[in-house]
Amino acid sequence: MKKYFFCISAIFLFFAGLIFPQSSKEYKLSVEDAVMIALKNNVSIKRQQITLDAAKRAKNHSWNSLSPAVSVSANAQFPFDSLSDNSTDYTARIGVSATASLSFSANLYTAINGAKLSYEQNKISFDDAVRNIEFSVRQSYYELLYEKENIGLQEQNLKIARQQYENNLAKYNSGRLSEVDALSAEVNYKSKIPSVEGAVLTYKNDMDSFKQVLGLMLDDNIELTGSLKDYLYLEKIQIDEKSYKSSTEKIIELKLKSVRNSLLEKRFNAYTPSVSANLSMSKSSWEIGNDSAKNPSKTTSATLSATLPLDGVLPWSA
């Protein structure tokens, strides 16, 4: 049954694709438009964006350990035995308590700093991914412009060779040109046909790759509105080498800071105390049903403690 079901489903999908084909879209793209579409649709950019957003949330909430833990509880006690005996002399008790606790140590600084360094590293990686995609799009765009110009040049050469061949063939038929010259013109003309076909095939293949980079469908039609003339005379790009740092250098510096931060965290674990504070408030023993019931009692307590590990100062410890 499963095989029949899969076969019927495949046939249905096939005919559905024939009946309702996906319509292709038309795009007129400048190089800036292509870059914007690529940055919006590219899968690797989206993946890097998710990682960067997670690192940003971790950085923004790295101080959350300073937030106190608060809890509230309530309890009630009813003497069901007295109720079952129809007794009017019973006592029901109700109580409410609230607790707030806070603990922190010197490692809070290293945790916040570590989250900040992690975010900076992910931001550099994201910027690198954006620049790589932008470079790839611009490079492909200019290559396609060149290939398009090359197709026009090859077609023009083919047209000239064909005209030369037809002229030589006419002269040969009229007896004004030798057969060798006519054949030579024919060979020159026909040898240029593969060059045109190869240039067109290369352009189509590179255009398909360009569509994949942009995140578009292969059936979509793209018209490049730019021109190579706009990019032939670019101004000289100057870089201040003293202030310029590559992303690789920045990543290495951040990794070095992360290692130092990790070392500082180990020292804090070994040599600094952890402090905890606790505040507890309770109101209990509301007594109901007994004429001699007492007023509710209140209890408030505060605790402050510090813990210092001795493993870091004992020479025989692990």
Buried (B, 14 or more C-beta within 10 A) or exposed (E): EEEEEEEEEEEEEEEEEEEEEEEEEEBEBEBEBBBBBBBEEBEEBEEBBEBBEEBBEBBEEBEEBEEEEEEEEEEEEBBEEBEEEEEEEBBBBBBBBBBBBBBEBBBBBBBBBBBBBBBBBBBBBBBBBBEEBBEBBBEBBBBBBEBBBBBEEBBEBBEEBBEBBEEBBEBBEEEEBEEEEBBBBBEBBEEBEEBBEEBBEBBEEBBEBBBEBBBBEEEBEBEBEBEEEEEEEEEEEEEEEEEEEEEEEBBEBBEEBBEEBEEBBEEBBEEBEBBBBBBBBBBBBBBEBEEEBEEBEEEEEEEEEEEEBEEBEEEEEE
